[in-house]
Amino acid sequence: MGKSGSHNLAKRKLWNWISLIMVLLSLLLPPAYCQQCRIQRCNSEYVASTSPSGGLHDEGGTVTDVDFCTALRAYSQCTRRTSRGCHGDLTYHAALLSIRELFSQHNCSSDGPTSPAKAPSTSRPVASQLCDYESRALAQGPAGQHKKYAHCGLFGDPHLRTFRDEFQTCKVEGAWPLIDNRYLSVQVTNVPVVQGSSATATSKITVIFKAYLGCTEQKVYQATTEDLPTAFQDGSRGSASAGSSGGSEAGSLWISEHNGGVGGRQVRLQARHIGTSIIVRRVGRYLTFAIRMPEDTLGPAEESGGLQLCLHGCPRNELIQEHTLHRLGPPNAVPQGPAGLPLPHQAYSVERATTKCRETLQVEDVYFQSCVFDLLTTGDPEFSMAAFGALEDLKALPPSRLKQNPPRTPNNVPSAGGSSSGAQGSAVGTQVSTHSLLLLLTLLAALLLV
């Protein structure tokens, strides 16, 4: 029995040393290699949680089996989260082998808590994370670092860009809901622009931020063509969150005013607790709306029924199927009002409308087409400014899928004089040597345990 106990103790110490060496070596891997596989982060968190400052040690400075199993389960859970990018990584597979052995040595169950029951140092971070979506996302680890954002915009005749990046032109006269989920509701009212025409534009926007426990009570913001306020309806400019003084950008929710320049005067609404930004503009006699919010706050499909233009688009019977120039008449056509009377605004031919829109919109994209369409259908030059403002809002509040430039990593940033390939060769050499050593350690452990 004594020999068996000594043998088990020796095996346990051996595996502990191998685990420690494996973790230290993995921390030396080049940054370019760790971009895809994040096993280094898991190893670091495991070492930190079992260190004297990790919160698992009792008064005597030792770690109990119960607490060790808690840390081990968290380690195993972290490796599962990063498994997708680690299939060819020897450090990752060595970690899995070590985890299985440690589970067996300490008789740990895979089911159970993954964080210590006592966490005296976590009270402040939890309070600060409650009303900050970005902090909550980062606390989720690698999965939270890749949160996706969606954009919705409404402007002009009106034109709608949905959360799914679909572009539509609609009639939608009257009051219509843009968004209605568990966090906020947005409703717009559209009125006719020209008598006898189906063209409409937004005259009122109502935003309701619903109560969020510990961060904000319900707040209502309403803008009209006559008034673009810089406060909520209760007179406040913000909502206090836990630990803040309230009424400013230190809180969970606040309003700020910006000079819109050519794009018109604008007001920004920031909801930090749901990671959402809203821009409301007044361009001429009408309003525009833009929002950027995380995709996971939009709500699953079964919870997002009903009419929401930003989520589902306009109803079929409200759609203007095309807004291409060939549908608007011959090149020199002049828009006509009821009974052939000219529209109250100046008349635009396709050529004049194109020239006007080109003054503010340099690229002939969908916003440029919308500008030309609005000038031809309404004769109102202010509509060209609405398209420009909407494009600026898209740049300020971009959806995740608009990102075009890949991350600048050593693998895709060339160096002058061809030094990039040499650097990559050096990195590969480091990886190979490290992997070889890890493989030898794993094989050695397996032989000693036979």
Secondary structure, 3 states (H helix, E strand, C coil): CHHHHHHHHHHHHHHHHHHHHHHHHHCCCCCCHHHCCCHHHHHHHHHHHCCCCCCCECCCCCECHHHHHHHHHHHHHHHHHCHHHCCCCHHHHHHHHHHHHHHHHCCCCCCCCCCCCCCHHHHHHHHHHHCCHHHHHHHCHHHHHHCCEEEEEEECCCEEECCCCCEEEECCCEEEEEEECCCEEEEEEEEECCCCCCCEEEEEEEEEECCECCCECCEEEEEECCCCCCCCCCCCCEECCCCCCCCCCCCCEEEEEECCHHHCEEEEEEEHHHCEEEEEEEECCEEEEEEEEEHHHCCCHHHCCCCCHHHHCCCHHHEECCCCHHHHCCCCCCCECHHHCECCCCCCCHHHHHHHHHCCCCCCCHHHHHHHHHHHHHCCCHHHHHHHHHHHHHHHCCCHHHCCCCCCCCCCCCCHHHHHHHHHHHHHHHHHHHHHHHHHHHHHHHHHHC
